[in-house]
């Protein structure tokens, strides 16, 4: 390729995608529609490919357009990060950080991490996404997150990321205190129960579903799945659903008087929680500060409390 696309062309293409049409993008950018059409045509000529198809219903990205859009977003986000970091250096700005965590970290160390972070950087912006790592990886790939912490299966292709194991957490079958199946001693005896499981296609919970919980025959009901921990806890507390939770969560004051572990003989595997961040995109100073605090608090936390039985 003799010439590279211009930054303004990338911004215009990004806005056309975001708005869904050239006319709407022109209004958003306060430019004329012919100016945007001309910039788009020049971009397509530079790349030697048609990026989108216009119709009465708006625009549709071509295969080339979809591929280029992914790279374009990363370029624009990385440029924005670079500009923010230079601003932090020149103007003593505190910048911002966006990261993803599982619900376990949200209910254990997050508040302490944020308290320490805000003591040093009170004006820094913080965006937190709570989800399973299967959801967070796409946001990491697109540059929407600086880093994430969660469980990840060894079979997941993550060559573009750095994976650093942080801690190991034991899990157990959890139920409300006084659950009718509280005296069960095997997973087979729990097949009569109703189950809630986090929705994911990778990591610890997928391993549990495939290898242990639903490998037993004659399960009376298919499990209910959701990415919402609040939804799951309500079903466990109010409707006698069973689920799989970490012992660290069950030891918290909010839960230890209401939930417990069913002491089955089938030991569940421990979950390995890892730090995940881009191999090719360096962290900003603000993001590195947050990451260091997460690692520090992880090392100090008791992830293996004595289990409290139902």
C-alpha positions in Angstrom: 0.0 0.0 0.0 1.6 3.3 -1.1 -0.5 5.6 1.1 -2.0 5.1 4.5 -5.5 6.3 5.5 -5.7 9.7 7.2 -6.8 10.0 10.8 -9.8 12.2 9.8 -11.0 9.5 7.4 -10.9 7.0 10.2 -12.9 9.3 12.5 -15.5 9.8 9.7 -15.8 6.1 9.0 -16.2 5.4 12.7 -18.9 8.0 13.1 -20.8 6.7 10.0 -20.8 3.2 11.6 -21.9 4.6 15.0 -24.7 6.7 13.5 -25.9 4.1 11.0 -25.9 6.5 8.0 -23.8 9.2 6.3 -26.6 11.8 6.8 -26.7 11.2 10.6 -22.9 11.2 10.8 -22.8 14.5 9.0 -25.1 16.0 11.5 -23.1 14.6 14.4 -19.8 15.9 13.0 -21.4 19.2 11.9 -20.1 18.7 8.4 -21.8 18.4 5.0 -23.0 15.1 3.7 -21.0 15.5 0.5 -17.8 16.1 2.5 -18.3 12.8 4.4 -19.1 11.0 1.2 -15.9 12.3 -0.4 -13.8 11.3 2.6 -15.3 7.8 2.6 -14.6 7.4 -1.1 -11.0 8.5 -0.7 -10.6 6.0 2.2 -12.0 3.2 0.0 -9.6 4.2 -2.8 -6.7 4.2 -0.4 -7.6 0.7 0.8 -8.6 -0.5 -2.6 -11.9 -2.0 -1.2 -15.5 -1.1 -0.8 -16.2 -0.7 3.0 -20.0 -0.2 3.1 -23.1 -0.4 1.0 -25.7 2.4 1.2 -29.4 1.8 1.0 -32.7 3.5 2.0 -32.4 1.7 5.4 -28.9 3.0 6.1 -25.5 1.4 5.6 -24.3 -2.2 5.7 -20.6 -3.0 6.2 -19.0 -5.3 3.6 -16.7 -8.1 4.7 -13.7 -5.7 4.2 -15.6 -3.0 6.1 -16.2 -5.3 9.1 -12.5 -6.3 9.2 -11.3 -2.7 8.8 -13.7 -1.4 11.4 -12.2 -3.7 14.1 -8.7 -2.5 13.4 -9.8 1.1 13.1 -11.4 1.2 16.5 -8.2 -0.2 18.1 -6.2 2.5 16.3 -8.5 5.4 17.4 -8.7 4.1 21.0 -4.9 3.6 21.2 -4.4 7.2 19.9 -6.8 8.4 22.5 -4.9 6.5 25.2 -1.6 8.0 24.0 -3.0 11.5 24.0 -4.4 11.0 27.5 -1.0 9.7 28.8 0.8 12.7 27.3 -1.7 15.0 28.9 -1.1 13.3 32.3 2.6 13.9 31.9 2.4 17.5 30.7 -0.6 18.8 32.8 -0.5 16.4 35.8 -3.8 15.0 34.7 -4.8 11.8 36.5 -6.3 10.0 33.5 -8.6 7.1 33.7 -8.8 3.3 33.8 -11.4 0.8 32.6 -11.2 -2.8 33.8 -13.3 -6.0 34.1 -13.8 -8.3 37.0 -15.8 -11.3 38.1 -18.4 -10.9 40.7 -16.1 -12.6 43.3 -13.7 -9.7 43.2 -16.6 -7.3 43.2 -17.8 -8.5 46.6 -14.4 -9.1 48.2 -11.5 -6.8 47.4 -13.0 -4.1 45.1 -14.0 -1.6 47.7 -10.6 -1.7 49.3 -8.8 -1.4 46.0 -10.9 1.7 45.0 -10.3 3.3 48.4 -6.6 3.0 48.0 -6.7 4.1 44.3 -8.8 7.2 45.1 -6.4 8.3 47.9 -3.7 8.8 45.3 -5.7 9.6 42.2 -9.0 11.2 43.3 -9.7 12.8 40.0 -9.0 9.7 37.8 -12.0 8.3 36.1 -12.8 4.6 36.8 -15.0 2.3 34.7 -15.7 -1.2 35.9 -17.4 -4.0 34.0 -18.6 -7.0 36.0 -19.0 -10.1 33.9 -17.6 -13.6 33.2 -14.3 -13.5 31.4 -15.9 -14.9 28.3 -17.7 -11.5 28.0 -14.8 -9.4 29.0 -12.3 -10.8 26.5 -14.2 -9.2 23.5 -14.0 -5.8 25.3 -10.3 -6.3 25.9 -9.8 -7.2 22.2 -11.6 -4.0 21.1 -9.6 -1.8 23.5 -12.5 -0.9 25.7 -10.8 -2.4 28.8 -7.3 -2.0 30.1 -7.2 -5.4 31.9 -9.5 -8.0 33.3 -9.5 -10.6 36.1 -11.4 -13.9 35.9 -11.1 -17.7 35.2 -10.1 -18.9 31.8 -9.9 -22.4 30.3 -6.5 -23.6 29.0 -8.1 -24.4 25.7 -9.2 -20.8 24.9 -7.1 -19.1 22.2 -5.7 -16.0 23.9 -2.3 -15.6 22.1 -2.9 -11.8 21.9 -3.1 -11.5 25.7 -0.7 -11.8 28.6 -2.2 -14.3 31.2 -0.9 -14.1 34.8 -2.4 -16.4 37.4 -3.3 -14.4 40.5 -4.9 -16.7 43.0 -6.7 -20.0 43.5 -10.2 -20.1 45.0 -12.0 -23.3 46.3 -15.7 -23.7 45.4 -18.6 -25.7 46.8 -22.3 -26.4 46.1 -24.2 -23.6 47.8 -27.7 -23.5 49.1 -29.8 -21.6 51.6 -29.5 -22.6 55.2 -32.2 -25.3 55.8 -32.4 -26.4 52.1 -34.4 -29.7 51.7 -31.3 -31.2 50.0 -28.8 -29.9 52.6 -28.0 -33.5 53.9 -27.1 -34.8 50.5 -23.6 -36.3 50.2 -23.1 -36.7 46.4 -23.8 -34.8 43.2 -26.1 -37.7 42.1 -28.4 -36.9 45.1 -28.6 -33.3 44.0 -29.9 -34.1 40.6 -33.4 -33.6 41.9 -32.7 -30.0 42.7 -33.1 -26.9 40.6 -29.9 -25.3 39.6 -28.7 -21.9 38.7 -25.4 -21.5 36.8 -23.6 -18.4 35.5 -23.8 -18.1 31.7 -20.4 -18.6 30.1 -18.8 -20.5 27.2 -15.4 -20.7 28.8 -13.6 -20.9 32.2 -14.4 -22.5 35.5 -18.2 -22.7 35.3 -18.1 -24.3 31.9 -15.7 -26.9 33.3 -18.1 -27.6 36.2 -21.1 -28.0 33.9 -19.3 -30.3 31.4 -17.3 -32.4 33.9 -19.3 -32.6 37.0 -22.7 -31.2 37.7 -24.7 -32.1 34.6 -22.9 -35.2 33.6 -25.2 -37.2 36.0 -28.2 -38.8 34.3 -31.8 -38.0 34.9 -31.4 -34.4 35.9 -35.0 -33.3 36.6 -34.7 -29.8 35.3 -32.2 -28.0 33.0 -30.3 -25.3 34.9 -31.3 -21.7 34.7 -28.4 -19.6 33.3 -27.7 -15.9 33.6 -24.7 -13.6 33.7 -26.3 -11.7 36.6 -25.1 -12.8 40.1 -28.0 -10.8 41.7 -30.5 -12.9 39.7 -28.8 -16.1 40.8 -28.6 -15.2 44.5 -32.3 -14.3 44.6 -33.2 -17.7 43.1 -30.9 -19.5 45.6 -32.2 -17.5 48.6 -35.9 -17.4 47.8 -36.7 -20.4 45.5 -34.3 -23.1 46.8 -32.1 -23.2 43.7 -28.6 -24.7 44.1 -25.5 -23.1 42.6 -21.7 -23.2 42.8 -20.0 -20.4 44.7 -16.6 -19.7 46.1 -16.0 -20.3 49.8 -14.7 -16.8 50.0 -18.0 -15.4 48.9 -20.0 -17.6 51.3 -17.8 -16.4 54.2 -18.8 -12.8 53.8 -21.1 -11.3 56.4 -23.8 -10.6 53.8 -24.1 -14.4 53.1 -22.8 -16.6 55.9 -26.0 -16.4 58.0 -28.2 -17.3 55.0 -26.1 -19.5 52.7 -23.9 -22.5 53.2 -22.1 -25.4 51.5 -23.6 -28.8 51.0 -20.8 -31.1 52.2 -20.8 -33.5 49.2 -18.0 -36.1 48.9 -17.5 -35.2 45.2 -14.9 -32.5 45.6 -15.2 -29.6 43.1 -12.1 -28.4 41.5 -10.5 -25.1 42.6 -10.8 -22.1 40.2 -7.7 -20.3 39.0 -8.2 -16.6 38.6 -5.9 -14.8 36.2 -5.0 -11.3 35.2 -5.5 -10.7 31.5 -4.2 -7.7 29.4 -3.1 -7.0 25.9 0.3 -8.2 24.8 0.6 -5.5 22.2 -1.0 -2.5 23.9 1.0 -1.0 26.9 -0.9 0.0 30.0 -1.2 3.7 30.9 0.3 4.8 34.2 -3.2 5.1 35.7 -4.2 1.6 34.5 -0.9 0.2 35.9 -1.6 1.8 39.2 -5.0 0.1 39.4 -3.6 -3.2 38.3 -0.9 -3.1 41.0 -3.5 -2.4 43.7 -5.6 -5.3 42.6 -2.6 -7.6 42.7 -1.6 -6.3 46.2 -5.1 -6.8 47.7 -5.4 -10.3 46.0 -2.2 -11.4 47.8 -3.5 -10.3 51.2 -7.0 -11.8 51.0 -8.0 -15.1 52.5 -9.5 -17.0 49.6 -9.6 -20.3 51.6 -11.9 -19.8 54.6 -13.3 -22.7 56.6 -16.5 -23.7 54.8 -19.8 -23.1 56.6 -22.2 -26.0 56.0 -26.0 -25.7 55.4 
